[in-house]
Amino acid sequence: MPRGFDRERTNIHKLQYHFVWCPKYRKSVLKGEVRHRLEELIEDKANELDVEILELAIRPDHVHLFITGDPTLAPNKIMQQVKGYSSHHLREKYDFGLPSLWTRSYFVSSGGDVSSEVIEEYIDAQAGE
C-alpha cells in the first residue's frame, strides 16, 4: 500500500481537507483564553470524529484547520460538528456580543500529493488501454 494512505475493510484512502471559517462579522474574538479553549474544543471534536489534525492555526478573526479524514465523513458534516460543538461550549462561557459565534459560511478545499494535471494525465492514459 502506498505510504500515507489509510486502509479500511473496503477501501484505501487519503482524504485531506483544509477548512477556513470566521466569527460572525469577522470580529477579532479568538484571542487569549478563548483561543486556547477553542483549540482544546477542536482537538476534542477531532478525536471524537476520528480525524487527524495535520495543522491548526487560530487567528483573532479566523481559523485554519487542515485534517485527514475518512470517506464516511462528508466535509460539510465535519464543519457542522466542529462549528456547532465549539460555538455551544464557547458561548456558554464567554459573551461575544454576537447573535451567533460563527458565520454560516466556510471555505474547504481538498489536499493531496499530486496536482489535478497529473490526475488528468493518468485518467487520459487509462482511456487508451
Backbone as a chain_set.jsonl record, in Angstrom:
{"seq": "MPRGFDRERTNIHKLQYHFVWCPKYRKSVLKGEVRHRLEELIEDKANELDVEILELAIRPDHVHLFITGDPTLAPNKIMQQVKGYSSHHLREKYDFGLPSLWTRSYFVSSGGDVSSEVIEEYIDAQAGE", "coords": {"N": [[0.848, -1.175, 0.0], [0.532, 2.256, -0.804], [2.589, 4.745, 0.785], [1.34, 6.735, 3.463], [-1.347, 6.413, 3.031], [-4.572, 5.377, 4.202], [-6.01, 2.342, 5.287], [-9.027, 0.63, 5.109], [-11.61, -1.824, 5.726], [-12.978, -1.993, 3.284], [-11.873, -0.112, 1.585], [-9.197, 2.017, 0.415], [-7.695, 4.979, 1.28], [-6.872, 8.5, 1.123], [-7.679, 11.25, 2.357], [-7.684, 14.651, 2.611], [-8.52, 17.705, 4.093], [-8.76, 21.211, 3.923], [-9.929, 23.632, 5.929], [-11.416, 26.84, 6.409], [-12.776, 29.248, 8.511], [-14.822, 31.888, 9.968], [-15.524, 34.114, 12.747], [-18.757, 35.59, 13.356], [-19.396, 38.536, 11.551], [-16.722, 38.843, 11.217], [-15.368, 39.433, 13.553], [-12.741, 40.109, 15.855], [-12.4, 37.987, 18.011], [-11.139, 35.714, 18.851], [-8.954, 35.348, 20.781], [-6.35, 35.079, 23.285], [-7.489, 33.502, 26.194], [-9.822, 32.483, 25.043], [-8.927, 31.616, 22.557], [-7.194, 29.499, 23.292], [-9.028, 27.783, 24.534], [-10.717, 27.23, 22.367], [-8.96, 25.815, 20.706], [-8.608, 23.483, 22.263], [-11.256, 22.5, 22.19], [-11.623, 21.998, 19.443], [-9.705, 20.005, 19.079], [-10.787, 18.027, 20.779], [-13.208, 17.445, 19.427], [-12.192, 16.548, 16.987], [-10.911, 14.193, 17.799], [-13.173, 12.766, 18.631], [-14.523, 12.481, 16.186], [-12.702, 10.958, 14.906], [-10.686, 11.989, 13.218], [-7.591, 13.223, 12.0], [-5.707, 15.955, 13.049], [-3.746, 17.835, 11.035], [-2.715, 20.357, 10.841], [-3.337, 23.315, 12.662], [-4.395, 26.574, 12.918], [-5.179, 29.327, 14.712], [-6.377, 32.438, 14.352], [-7.046, 35.853, 15.391], [-9.4, 36.586, 14.01], [-10.179, 34.47, 12.348], [-10.089, 30.922, 11.502], [-7.884, 28.304, 10.608], [-7.952, 25.007, 9.603], [-6.471, 21.998, 8.983], [-6.985, 18.798, 8.07], [-6.969, 15.174, 8.111], [-9.167, 12.748, 7.003], [-11.794, 10.228, 6.835], [-13.624, 8.407, 4.249], [-16.292, 8.202, 5.071], [-17.126, 10.466, 6.294], [-18.478, 13.413, 5.37], [-17.252, 16.562, 4.176], [-18.927, 18.8, 4.826], [-20.335, 17.831, 7.012], [-18.317, 17.432, 8.88], [-17.549, 20.09, 9.326], [-19.966, 21.12, 10.302], [-20.165, 19.734, 12.724], [-17.778, 20.536, 14.102], [-17.994, 23.386, 14.194], [-20.513, 23.692, 15.439], [-20.201, 22.352, 17.937], [-17.996, 23.741, 19.083], [-18.983, 26.369, 19.161], [-21.217, 26.108, 20.865], [-20.011, 25.405, 23.363], [-18.168, 27.537, 23.776], [-19.84, 29.798, 23.814], [-21.297, 29.316, 26.094], [-19.533, 30.0, 28.078], [-18.306, 32.475, 27.441], [-19.135, 35.872, 26.636], [-19.744, 37.082, 23.633], [-21.131, 39.074, 22.425], [-22.458, 38.679, 20.072], [-24.909, 37.568, 17.656], [-24.637, 34.917, 16.867], [-21.838, 32.709, 17.136], [-20.235, 31.82, 14.927], [-20.001, 32.501, 11.375], [-22.307, 31.418, 8.826], [-21.035, 30.44, 6.658], [-18.119, 28.843, 5.145], [-14.806, 27.961, 4.063], [-13.573, 25.321, 2.09], [-11.157, 23.064, 0.904], [-9.723, 20.386, -0.948], [-6.852, 18.446, -0.163], [-3.76, 17.113, -1.342], [-1.206, 14.927, -2.711], [-0.639, 15.133, -5.369], [-1.0, 17.017, -8.394], [-3.894, 18.395, -10.121], [-3.445, 18.194, -12.815], [-1.749, 15.973, -13.086], [-3.478, 13.934, -12.293], [-5.415, 14.147, -14.333], [-3.832, 13.46, -16.565], [-3.227, 10.812, -15.894], [-5.797, 9.639, -15.97], [-6.444, 10.094, -18.647], [-4.466, 8.48, -19.825], [-5.349, 5.959, -19.059], [-7.617, 5.656, -20.574], [-6.688, 4.914, -23.065], [-6.063, 2.256, -22.898]], "CA": [[0.0, 0.0, 0.0], [1.34, 3.467, -0.851], [2.821, 5.405, 2.055], [0.459, 7.848, 3.768], [-2.738, 6.074, 2.786], [-5.231, 4.604, 5.251], [-6.698, 1.16, 4.772], [-10.218, 0.162, 5.812], [-12.004, -3.128, 5.19], [-13.459, -1.952, 1.904], [-11.285, 0.947, 0.775], [-7.919, 2.633, 0.734], [-7.947, 6.396, 1.028], [-6.083, 9.585, 1.681], [-8.51, 12.439, 2.199], [-7.243, 15.772, 3.42], [-9.356, 18.883, 3.897], [-8.341, 22.478, 4.507], [-11.1, 24.448, 6.25], [-11.221, 28.178, 6.967], [-14.045, 29.872, 8.871], [-14.669, 33.143, 10.711], [-16.609, 34.54, 13.634], [-19.749, 36.495, 12.765], [-18.904, 39.885, 11.251], [-15.259, 38.74, 11.248], [-14.902, 40.08, 14.781], [-11.495, 39.568, 16.398], [-12.733, 37.497, 19.359], [-10.436, 34.447, 19.099], [-7.665, 35.713, 21.369], [-6.1, 34.736, 24.682], [-8.111, 32.319, 26.778], [-10.788, 31.957, 24.061], [-8.135, 30.899, 21.55], [-6.735, 28.238, 23.872], [-10.196, 26.905, 24.735], [-11.155, 26.794, 21.034], [-8.02, 24.781, 20.28], [-8.976, 22.261, 23.003], [-12.55, 22.014, 21.698], [-11.415, 21.437, 18.101], [-8.994, 18.737, 19.268], [-11.762, 17.075, 21.327], [-14.143, 17.037, 18.371], [-11.419, 15.769, 16.007], [-10.769, 12.857, 18.385], [-14.491, 12.117, 18.593], [-14.82, 12.154, 14.783], [-11.615, 10.108, 14.443], [-9.923, 12.641, 12.163], [-6.294, 13.676, 12.494], [-5.374, 17.345, 12.757], [-2.408, 17.99, 10.473], [-2.308, 21.72, 11.165], [-4.402, 24.157, 13.196], [-3.946, 27.945, 13.176], [-6.293, 30.166, 15.149], [-6.08, 33.868, 14.317], [-8.12, 36.553, 16.111], [-10.649, 36.714, 13.259], [-10.475, 33.307, 11.514], [-9.462, 29.653, 11.881], [-7.449, 27.374, 9.568], [-7.884, 23.63, 10.094], [-6.085, 21.043, 7.941], [-7.193, 17.481, 8.672], [-7.127, 13.998, 7.271], [-10.357, 12.039, 7.468], [-12.138, 9.022, 6.083], [-14.682, 8.652, 3.271], [-17.643, 8.181, 5.629], [-17.425, 11.801, 6.807], [-18.505, 14.467, 4.36], [-16.685, 17.804, 4.707], [-19.94, 19.653, 5.447], [-20.675, 17.256, 8.321], [-17.184, 17.739, 9.76], [-17.642, 21.501, 9.689], [-21.158, 21.269, 11.139], [-19.829, 19.212, 14.046], [-16.743, 21.358, 14.732], [-18.523, 24.712, 14.485], [-21.601, 23.583, 16.407], [-19.645, 21.955, 19.23], [-17.179, 24.82, 19.64], [-19.853, 27.507, 19.446], [-22.018, 25.791, 22.053], [-19.19, 25.461, 24.576], [-17.595, 28.869, 23.963], [-20.9, 30.759, 24.155], [-21.689, 29.071, 27.48], [-18.554, 30.591, 28.99], [-17.914, 33.83, 27.067], [-20.135, 36.718, 25.977], [-19.11, 37.708, 22.472], [-21.972, 40.151, 21.926], [-22.822, 38.335, 18.699], [-26.105, 36.709, 17.596], [-24.094, 33.556, 16.809], [-20.382, 32.859, 17.121], [-19.66, 31.621, 13.593], [-20.804, 32.757, 10.181], [-22.813, 30.154, 8.279], [-20.182, 30.004, 5.553], [-16.758, 28.397, 5.396], [-14.044, 27.563, 2.887], [-12.977, 23.99, 2.164], [-10.521, 22.542, -0.303], [-9.09, 19.096, -0.705], [-5.405, 18.469, -0.283], [-3.218, 15.856, -1.839], [0.196, 14.937, -3.096], [-0.483, 15.3, -6.806], [-1.792, 18.104, -8.967], [-5.018, 17.972, -10.964], [-2.904, 17.851, -14.133], [-1.25, 14.595, -13.008], [-4.665, 13.066, -12.275], [-5.994, 14.176, -15.674], [-2.946, 12.668, -17.424], [-3.414, 9.414, -15.529], [-7.102, 9.199, -16.486], [-6.317, 10.044, -20.122], [-3.644, 7.32, -20.172], [-6.153, 4.768, -18.851], [-8.596, 5.563, -21.655], [-6.052, 4.307, -24.216], [-5.841, 0.818, -22.711]], "C": [[0.895, 1.239, 0.0], [1.442, 4.139, 0.524], [1.855, 6.579, 2.245], [-1.014, 7.577, 3.539], [-3.279, 5.262, 3.96], [-6.006, 3.467, 4.618], [-7.864, 0.819, 5.694], [-10.552, -1.21, 5.232], [-12.321, -3.076, 3.705], [-12.838, -0.858, 1.049], [-9.901, 1.347, 1.277], [-8.087, 4.105, 0.375], [-6.892, 7.296, 1.648], [-6.867, 10.863, 1.391], [-8.024, 13.509, 3.158], [-8.106, 16.982, 3.069], [-8.74, 20.081, 4.6], [-9.6, 23.322, 4.68], [-10.645, 25.814, 6.75], [-12.609, 28.718, 7.293], [-13.796, 31.03, 9.819], [-15.8, 33.326, 11.717], [-17.548, 35.481, 12.873], [-19.157, 37.898, 12.664], [-17.379, 39.975, 11.273], [-14.657, 39.492, 12.439], [-13.662, 39.366, 15.307], [-11.712, 39.118, 17.851], [-11.952, 36.24, 19.745], [-9.027, 34.706, 19.622], [-7.574, 35.167, 22.781], [-6.729, 33.432, 25.119], [-9.105, 31.665, 25.811], [-10.059, 31.115, 23.021], [-7.701, 29.532, 22.072], [-7.89, 27.258, 24.078], [-10.707, 26.379, 23.394], [-10.252, 25.684, 20.515], [-8.343, 23.45, 20.964], [-10.261, 21.658, 22.459], [-12.413, 21.38, 20.31], [-10.696, 20.094, 18.205], [-9.925, 17.662, 19.827], [-12.682, 16.536, 20.239], [-13.424, 16.209, 17.313], [-11.219, 14.346, 16.519], [-12.084, 12.085, 18.32], [-14.844, 11.663, 17.178], [-13.786, 11.219, 14.179], [-10.952, 10.677, 13.182], [-8.634, 13.157, 12.789], [-6.058, 15.121, 12.085], [-3.926, 17.388, 12.272], [-1.843, 19.362, 10.817], [-3.536, 22.486, 11.645], [-3.807, 25.52, 13.491], [-5.176, 28.777, 13.513], [-5.804, 31.605, 15.198], [-7.228, 34.594, 15.028], [-9.453, 36.594, 15.365], [-10.937, 35.558, 12.289], [-9.674, 32.094, 11.988], [-9.086, 28.891, 10.626], [-7.335, 25.997, 10.207], [-7.583, 22.722, 8.913], [-6.117, 19.661, 8.58], [-7.121, 16.382, 7.628], [-8.272, 13.205, 7.861], [-10.591, 10.768, 6.693], [-13.355, 9.281, 5.21], [-16.107, 8.639, 3.841], [-18.057, 9.536, 6.185], [-17.358, 12.828, 5.69], [-17.943, 15.756, 4.969], [-17.719, 18.707, 5.387], [-20.357, 19.13, 6.82], [-19.563, 17.505, 9.335], [-17.311, 19.177, 10.252], [-18.846, 21.764, 10.588], [-20.855, 20.842, 12.571], [-18.832, 20.127, 14.774], [-17.296, 22.729, 15.123], [-19.623, 24.664, 15.54], [-21.099, 23.3, 17.81], [-18.872, 23.111, 19.87], [-18.027, 26.039, 19.994], [-20.645, 27.281, 20.73], [-21.198, 25.981, 23.328], [-18.591, 26.848, 24.817], [-18.652, 29.881, 24.387], [-21.448, 30.525, 25.562], [-20.798, 29.848, 28.454], [-18.257, 32.067, 28.708], [-19.062, 34.563, 26.389], [-19.44, 37.467, 24.85], [-19.907, 38.904, 21.946], [-22.39, 39.938, 20.483], [-24.075, 37.465, 18.708], [-25.761, 35.226, 17.494], [-22.581, 33.717, 16.707], [-19.822, 32.815, 15.706], [-20.593, 32.107, 12.494], [-21.308, 31.401, 9.675], [-21.871, 29.593, 7.219], [-18.818, 29.529, 6.045], [-16.112, 28.074, 4.057], [-13.549, 26.142, 3.125], [-12.331, 23.671, 0.828], [-9.887, 21.211, 0.065], [-7.599, 19.243, -0.9], [-4.928, 17.13, -0.789], [-1.787, 16.023, -2.278], [0.415, 15.171, -4.583], [-1.389, 16.415, -7.303], [-2.935, 17.541, -9.805], [-4.529, 17.581, -12.355], [-2.405, 16.403, -14.16], [-2.42, 13.616, -13.026], [-5.285, 12.995, -13.66], [-5.152, 13.348, -16.648], [-3.117, 11.181, -17.161], [-4.727, 8.884, -16.115], [-7.065, 9.106, -18.005], [-5.528, 8.818, -20.554], [-4.437, 6.022, -20.016], [-7.158, 4.556, -19.983], [-8.011, 4.85, -22.872], [-5.889, 2.795, -24.09], [-7.027, -0.006, -23.133]], "O": [[1.898, 1.281, 0.713], [0.501, 4.103, 1.318], [1.585, 7.326, 1.304], [-1.849, 8.434, 3.828], [-2.531, 4.548, 4.628], [-6.585, 3.617, 3.542], [-7.701, 0.732, 6.911], [-9.852, -1.698, 4.345], [-11.98, -3.99, 2.955], [-13.233, -0.687, -0.104], [-9.508, 1.048, 2.405], [-8.568, 4.435, -0.709], [-6.144, 6.913, 2.548], [-6.733, 11.469, 0.328], [-7.961, 13.294, 4.368], [-8.383, 17.245, 1.899], [-8.26, 19.976, 5.729], [-10.256, 23.682, 3.702], [-9.623, 25.932, 7.426], [-13.514, 28.658, 6.461], [-12.718, 31.155, 10.401], [-16.887, 32.769, 11.561], [-17.164, 36.085, 11.872], [-18.498, 38.376, 13.589], [-16.82, 41.07, 11.341], [-13.59, 40.098, 12.341], [-13.56, 38.143, 15.207], [-11.27, 39.779, 18.791], [-12.097, 35.751, 20.865], [-8.037, 34.332, 18.993], [-8.585, 34.833, 23.399], [-6.529, 32.389, 24.497], [-9.215, 30.44, 25.766], [-10.518, 30.035, 22.65], [-7.827, 28.527, 21.373], [-7.752, 26.06, 23.831], [-11.087, 25.213, 23.292], [-10.74, 24.71, 19.942], [-8.349, 22.406, 20.313], [-10.352, 20.443, 22.284], [-13.019, 20.344, 20.037], [-11.042, 19.149, 17.496], [-9.863, 16.509, 19.4], [-12.909, 15.33, 20.141], [-13.999, 15.254, 16.791], [-11.345, 13.391, 15.752], [-12.103, 10.898, 17.994], [-15.402, 10.581, 16.994], [-13.966, 10.736, 13.061], [-10.692, 9.957, 12.218], [-8.6, 13.488, 13.974], [-6.194, 15.47, 10.913], [-3.003, 17.025, 13.0], [-0.644, 19.511, 11.055], [-4.632, 22.327, 11.107], [-2.826, 25.624, 14.227], [-6.094, 28.913, 12.703], [-4.925, 31.947, 15.99], [-8.284, 33.998, 15.245], [-10.514, 36.634, 15.988], [-11.859, 35.663, 11.48], [-8.722, 32.215, 12.76], [-9.87, 28.829, 9.678], [-6.688, 25.844, 11.244], [-8.348, 22.676, 7.95], [-5.368, 19.385, 9.517], [-7.201, 16.632, 6.425], [-8.343, 13.009, 9.074], [-9.71, 10.283, 5.983], [-14.051, 10.277, 5.409], [-17.042, 9.035, 3.144], [-19.227, 9.734, 6.514], [-16.289, 13.076, 5.131], [-18.141, 16.011, 6.157], [-17.422, 19.315, 6.415], [-20.697, 19.92, 7.701], [-19.832, 17.759, 10.509], [-17.195, 19.446, 11.448], [-18.753, 22.547, 11.534], [-21.249, 21.52, 13.52], [-19.034, 20.451, 15.944], [-17.094, 23.185, 16.248], [-19.659, 25.506, 16.437], [-21.529, 23.943, 18.768], [-19.066, 23.424, 21.045], [-17.802, 26.671, 21.026], [-20.727, 28.168, 21.58], [-21.645, 26.645, 24.263], [-18.517, 27.288, 25.965], [-18.385, 30.735, 25.232], [-22.007, 31.443, 26.162], [-21.247, 30.292, 29.511], [-17.987, 32.829, 29.636], [-19.858, 33.966, 25.664], [-18.644, 38.376, 25.091], [-19.409, 39.663, 21.113], [-22.646, 40.897, 19.755], [-24.293, 36.706, 19.653], [-26.51, 34.377, 17.978], [-22.096, 34.749, 16.242], [-19.025, 33.673, 15.325], [-21.813, 32.125, 12.658], [-20.783, 30.358, 10.064], [-21.911, 28.4, 6.919], [-18.42, 29.772, 7.184], [-16.796, 27.932, 3.044], [-13.15, 25.799, 4.238], [-12.879, 23.964, -0.234], [-9.562, 20.95, 1.223], [-7.138, 20.059, -1.697], [-5.63, 16.125, -0.671], [-1.226, 17.117, -2.226], [1.549, 15.387, -5.011], [-2.419, 16.713, -6.697], [-2.942, 16.36, -10.153], [-5.132, 16.727, -13.005], [-2.614, 15.691, -15.142], [-2.36, 12.586, -13.697], [-5.646, 11.913, -14.123], [-5.703, 12.614, -17.469], [-3.15, 10.381, -18.095], [-4.755, 7.797, -16.693], [-7.588, 8.156, -18.587], [-5.879, 8.179, -21.546], [-4.215, 5.077, -20.773], [-7.507, 3.421, -20.31], [-8.756, 4.24, -23.639], [-5.606, 2.123, -25.081], [-6.993, -1.233, -23.037]]}, "num_chains": 1, "name": "protein.A"}
